[in-house]
Amino acid sequence: MKASNVLKLILVLLCINVSTEWPTHTVCKESNLEIYYKSCDPQQDFAFSIDQCPDIPSHTFNIRAAMILRHSIKQLHANIKLIINGKTVLSYSESLCEPDDPKIIFCGKKKGEHIYYEGPVTLGIKEIPQGEYTISAVLTNEDGITVACADFNVKNYLDY
């Protein structure tokens, strides 16, 4: 009897569909604005939320973001792409942590530490582009290793 139960357990474990993708999370869903994100790092998901969706067009809004570091951050580089219809139409890169110029509070955090940010974010644009598009954000450390990675899908039909 015990051998058959062990065999069943092994078969169940072997037949489980192992997904390499994280679920899509809803950040904001209003009548004219929807924002979703999915981690593009196959080994780690993270938490991200916006306090109030209607505040986004005001260009300053409060967010919450959290994750546990899998890699230390001595230097941190952000690479952001705007993708429309599968084509990159805009790329932006910035160093967020340099040895003598830390721009964010996470600089110097070690592997295994918890990162949590809660506070205001200001967009550096006059208005959020209308339509449907993806914003891909990748954060890499000094060794070129991905620290965090996400694709944000935006559906914006707001009238400005």
C-alpha positions as CSV (number, residue, x, y, z in Angstrom):
1,M,0.0,0.0,0.0
2,K,2.8,2.4,0.9
3,A,4.7,1.7,-2.3
4,S,1.6,2.6,-4.4
5,N,1.1,5.9,-2.5
6,V,4.8,6.8,-3.1
7,L,4.4,6.0,-6.8
8,K,1.3,8.2,-7.0
9,L,3.0,11.0,-5.3
10,I,6.0,10.8,-7.7
11,L,3.7,10.7,-10.7
12,V,1.8,13.8,-9.5
13,L,5.1,15.7,-8.9
14,L,6.3,14.7,-12.4
15,C,3.1,15.7,-14.1
16,I,2.7,19.1,-12.5
17,N,3.0,21.8,-15.1
18,V,6.1,23.8,-14.1
19,S,5.6,27.4,-15.3
20,T,8.6,29.6,-16.0
21,E,6.4,32.7,-16.0
22,W,5.1,34.8,-13.2
23,P,1.5,35.9,-13.2
24,T,0.4,39.2,-14.6
25,H,-0.4,41.6,-11.8
26,T,-3.0,44.4,-12.0
27,V,-1.6,47.8,-10.9
28,C,-4.5,50.0,-12.0
29,K,-7.8,49.3,-13.7
30,E,-10.1,52.2,-14.4
31,S,-12.5,52.9,-17.2
32,N,-9.9,54.8,-19.3
33,L,-6.6,53.6,-17.8
34,E,-5.3,50.0,-17.2
35,I,-1.8,49.1,-16.1
36,Y,-0.5,45.6,-15.6
37,Y,3.0,44.2,-14.9
38,K,4.7,40.9,-15.0
39,S,8.2,40.0,-13.8
40,C,10.4,39.0,-16.7
41,D,13.0,37.5,-14.3
42,P,12.2,33.7,-14.4
43,Q,13.6,33.3,-10.8
44,Q,11.9,36.1,-9.0
45,D,8.7,38.1,-8.8
46,F,8.2,41.3,-6.9
47,A,5.4,43.5,-5.4
48,F,4.4,46.8,-6.9
49,S,1.3,48.9,-6.3
50,I,-0.1,52.4,-6.8
51,D,-2.1,54.1,-4.1
52,Q,-4.8,55.6,-6.4
53,C,-5.1,55.0,-10.1
54,P,-6.7,58.4,-10.9
55,D,-3.6,60.2,-9.4
56,I,-1.4,59.0,-12.3
57,P,-2.3,61.7,-14.8
58,S,-1.3,64.3,-12.1
59,H,2.3,63.0,-12.7
60,T,3.0,62.6,-9.0
61,F,1.6,59.6,-7.3
62,N,2.4,57.2,-4.4
63,I,3.8,53.7,-5.0
64,R,4.8,50.7,-3.0
65,A,7.5,48.3,-4.2
66,A,9.1,45.4,-2.4
67,M,11.4,42.5,-3.2
68,I,14.2,40.4,-1.7
69,L,17.6,40.8,-3.3
70,R,19.1,37.8,-5.0
71,H,22.2,39.8,-5.8
72,S,24.1,42.6,-4.0
73,I,23.9,46.2,-5.4
74,K,27.1,48.1,-5.4
75,Q,26.2,49.7,-8.8
76,L,22.7,49.7,-10.3
77,H,21.8,50.5,-13.9
78,A,18.3,51.0,-15.3
79,N,17.4,50.2,-18.9
80,I,13.9,51.2,-19.9
81,K,12.3,50.7,-23.3
82,L,9.0,51.8,-24.8
83,I,7.6,49.1,-27.0
84,I,4.7,49.7,-29.5
85,N,3.5,46.9,-31.7
86,G,6.5,44.7,-30.8
87,K,9.0,47.4,-31.8
88,T,11.2,49.4,-29.5
89,V,10.5,53.1,-30.2
90,L,12.4,54.7,-27.3
91,S,15.2,53.5,-25.0
92,Y,16.5,55.2,-21.9
93,S,19.4,54.2,-19.6
94,E,20.6,55.6,-16.4
95,S,23.0,54.7,-13.6
96,L,21.1,54.7,-10.3
97,C,24.0,53.6,-8.0
98,E,27.6,54.6,-8.7
99,P,30.3,54.3,-6.0
100,D,30.4,58.0,-5.4
101,D,26.9,59.0,-6.5
102,P,24.1,57.0,-5.0
103,K,20.8,58.3,-6.4
104,I,18.5,55.9,-4.5
105,I,18.4,54.4,-1.0
106,F,19.0,50.8,-2.2
107,C,22.6,51.4,-3.1
108,G,24.9,49.2,-1.1
109,K,22.2,46.6,-0.2
110,K,23.4,43.0,0.1
111,K,22.1,39.7,-1.3
112,G,19.2,38.5,0.8
113,E,18.2,41.9,2.1
114,H,14.6,43.1,1.8
115,I,14.0,46.2,-0.3
116,Y,10.9,48.3,0.3
117,Y,10.0,51.7,-1.1
118,E,6.8,53.6,-0.2
119,G,6.5,57.1,-1.4
120,P,5.9,59.6,-4.2
121,V,7.1,59.2,-7.8
122,T,7.0,62.0,-10.3
123,L,6.9,61.3,-14.0
124,G,9.1,63.5,-16.0
125,I,6.6,63.8,-18.9
126,K,3.7,66.2,-19.5
127,E,1.2,63.5,-20.3
128,I,1.0,59.7,-20.4
129,P,1.0,58.6,-24.1
130,Q,-2.4,57.4,-25.2
131,G,-2.9,53.9,-26.7
132,E,-1.7,50.4,-25.8
133,Y,2.0,49.8,-25.3
134,T,4.6,48.1,-23.1
135,I,7.3,49.6,-20.9
136,S,10.1,47.2,-20.3
137,A,12.3,47.9,-17.3
138,V,15.5,46.0,-16.4
139,L,17.8,46.8,-13.4
140,T,21.3,45.3,-13.6
141,N,24.1,45.4,-11.0
142,E,27.8,46.0,-11.5
143,D,28.3,42.4,-12.8
144,G,25.6,42.8,-15.4
145,I,23.3,40.5,-13.5
146,T,19.6,41.2,-13.5
147,V,18.4,42.5,-10.1
148,A,14.8,43.2,-11.2
149,C,13.0,43.0,-14.5
150,A,9.4,43.8,-15.4
151,D,7.2,44.5,-18.4
152,F,4.4,47.0,-17.7
153,N,1.5,46.9,-20.1
154,V,-0.4,50.2,-20.4
155,K,-3.8,50.8,-21.9
156,N,-4.4,54.6,-21.8
157,Y,-7.5,56.2,-23.2
158,L,-7.6,59.3,-21.0
159,D,-8.5,62.6,-22.5
160,Y,-6.2,65.4,-21.6
